[in-house]
Amino acid sequence: MHVMLRRAVPVSMLAAGLVGAALLASCRVPLVSSGRQARAAAESRACFDCHIDFKSEKLSQTHEREGVSCVRCHGTSKAHMDDEVRKTLPDAVFRGKTMKVFCLTCHRAAEHRKVDEHAAAEAKARETGQPEPVCTTCHGEHKLMRLDAPAPQSATPLPPREG
């Protein structure tokens, strides 16, 4: 007999889950043709204009193959796309525990619990007092570089310009 432990869930996590459920209303529809995949690629195309690194990211590719676009998780994000100074966030951004709540709106919690690695990682976090891992701990980083982060240094300095 399996026993499920219930824990109090902060209101912010519940809100993230509700927002996610609203954005993902059709995510549990099985992929029956490449039509959903083509639609996901078309919806994500505008995002990849600026976030070109996400096009080659494993997490993005996996979701696109399953017919899940950037828009499905992050909303249409028109204000974000129109912001040339890059201060406006997408319609939906998930961090920490809210990410797990959001991801489990499509990836069924019952299936998640059956994966031995998930249970082991969560148990290890509890034992060591570390934060519980989130989905992207193991399943792809999927985060942007900070705009104010220093540029990577070249391994070989360029010679001074003459003239």
C-alpha positions in Angstrom: 0.0 0.0 0.0 1.4 3.4 -1.0 1.1 6.3 1.4 1.1 9.8 0.0 2.5 12.5 2.3 0.6 15.8 2.1 2.5 19.1 2.6 1.2 22.6 2.8 1.7 24.4 -0.5 2.4 28.1 -0.5 -0.2 30.3 -2.1 2.4 31.5 -4.7 2.9 27.9 -5.8 -0.8 27.3 -6.1 -1.1 30.5 -8.2 1.7 29.4 -10.5 0.0 26.1 -10.9 -3.3 27.7 -11.8 -1.7 30.0 -14.3 0.2 27.1 -15.7 -3.0 25.0 -16.0 -4.7 27.9 -17.8 -1.8 28.3 -20.2 -1.6 24.6 -20.8 -5.3 23.7 -21.1 -4.6 21.4 -24.1 -1.2 20.0 -23.2 -2.5 16.5 -22.3 -3.9 16.0 -25.8 -1.9 13.2 -27.3 0.3 14.1 -30.3 -1.4 12.4 -33.2 0.3 14.1 -36.1 3.2 16.3 -37.0 0.7 19.2 -37.2 1.1 20.1 -33.5 4.9 19.9 -34.0 4.8 22.3 -36.9 2.5 24.7 -35.0 4.9 24.6 -32.0 7.9 25.3 -34.3 6.0 28.2 -35.9 4.9 29.7 -32.5 8.5 29.5 -31.2 10.1 31.0 -34.3 9.7 34.6 -33.1 11.3 33.6 -29.7 14.3 32.1 -31.3 15.0 35.4 -33.2 16.5 36.7 -29.9 16.9 33.5 -27.9 18.8 31.6 -30.6 20.6 29.5 -28.0 17.3 27.9 -26.9 16.7 26.5 -30.4 19.6 24.0 -29.9 18.8 23.4 -26.2 17.7 19.8 -25.5 14.8 20.8 -23.3 13.4 23.1 -26.1 13.9 20.5 -28.8 12.1 17.8 -26.7 9.1 20.0 -26.1 8.9 21.2 -29.7 9.0 17.5 -30.9 6.0 16.9 -28.6 4.2 19.9 -30.0 4.8 22.2 -27.0 5.9 25.7 -28.0 7.5 28.5 -26.0 4.1 30.2 -26.1 2.5 27.2 -24.3 4.7 27.8 -21.2 5.5 31.5 -21.4 2.4 33.0 -23.0 2.4 35.2 -26.1 4.6 37.7 -24.3 3.9 40.5 -26.7 5.2 43.2 -24.3 8.4 41.2 -23.8 9.0 40.9 -27.6 8.3 44.6 -28.1 10.8 45.7 -25.3 14.0 46.6 -27.1 15.8 47.4 -23.8 15.1 43.9 -22.5 13.5 44.8 -19.1 10.0 43.2 -19.6 9.8 39.5 -18.6 7.7 37.0 -20.6 4.1 36.7 -19.5 5.0 33.6 -17.3 8.3 32.8 -15.8 8.8 30.0 -13.3 11.6 29.7 -10.7 12.3 27.3 -7.9 9.4 25.3 -6.6 6.9 27.1 -8.8 8.7 25.5 -11.8 8.0 22.0 -10.5 4.3 22.8 -9.8 4.0 24.3 -13.4 5.8 21.3 -15.1 3.6 18.9 -13.3 0.5 20.4 -14.9 1.6 18.4 -18.0 4.0 15.9 -16.7 1.7 13.9 -14.4 2.8 13.8 -10.8 2.0 10.1 -10.5 4.4 9.3 -13.3 7.0 11.7 -11.8 6.9 9.8 -8.5 7.6 6.4 -10.3 11.0 7.6 -11.5 13.6 6.3 -8.9 16.0 9.2 -9.6 13.3 11.8 -8.7 12.6 10.1 -5.3 16.3 9.7 -4.6 17.1 13.3 -5.4 14.3 14.6 -3.2 15.2 12.3 -0.3 18.9 13.4 -0.5 17.8 17.0 -0.4 15.7 16.4 2.7 18.5 14.5 4.4 21.2 17.1 3.7 19.0 20.1 4.3 19.6 21.3 0.7 16.9 22.8 -1.4 14.7 20.3 -3.2 15.9 19.9 -6.9 13.7 21.5 -9.6 13.0 20.0 -13.0 15.9 21.9 -14.7 18.4 20.6 -12.2 18.6 17.5 -14.3 16.5 18.1 -17.4 18.2 21.1 -19.0 19.2 24.5 -17.7 16.7 26.6 -19.7 17.6 30.0 -18.3 18.9 33.2 -19.9 22.3 34.7 -19.3 22.2 37.9 -17.4 22.6 41.0 -19.6 24.9 42.6 -17.1 27.1 39.5 -16.8 30.7 40.1 -17.9 31.5 39.0 -21.4 33.6 35.8 -21.5 37.3 36.6 -21.9 39.2 35.4 -24.9 41.8 32.7 -24.2 44.4 34.6 -26.4 44.5 38.4 -26.1 44.2 40.2 -29.4 47.3 42.2 -30.5 46.9 46.0 -30.4 45.6 47.7 -33.5 48.1 49.6 -35.6 47.4 52.7 -37.4 
